[in-house]
Amino acid sequence: MDFPCLACGLCCEKARYVKELRPFLDEKGQCFFYDRKSRKCRIYDCRPSICHTKVMYEKRFRAFMTEKDYILANLSVCLALNRAAGNRDNAERIRNIMEEIEKRAD
């Protein structure tokens, strides 16, 4: 299952909250690979494992949670970030995506 990213950039902007991303932080606590103007990763195709949901699931989470639960957990973080940023439209889209995923069988 692919992660349904909205490409809002908030995970990159709030990278300071993820200890594994500390080596990649700029002076503002954002990932220094994040392009603020385009709101995209400059190295997306070769980004660190921590930024790649599929890789992280396989490396660290597969042994104790389903991929569906892992994606829902990540979407919960996206939802919280978007709510905190006041992005109501994105928050609603994420909530709808989560509801659709929750309906699926494992």
Disulfide bonds with the S-S distance in Angstrom:
none
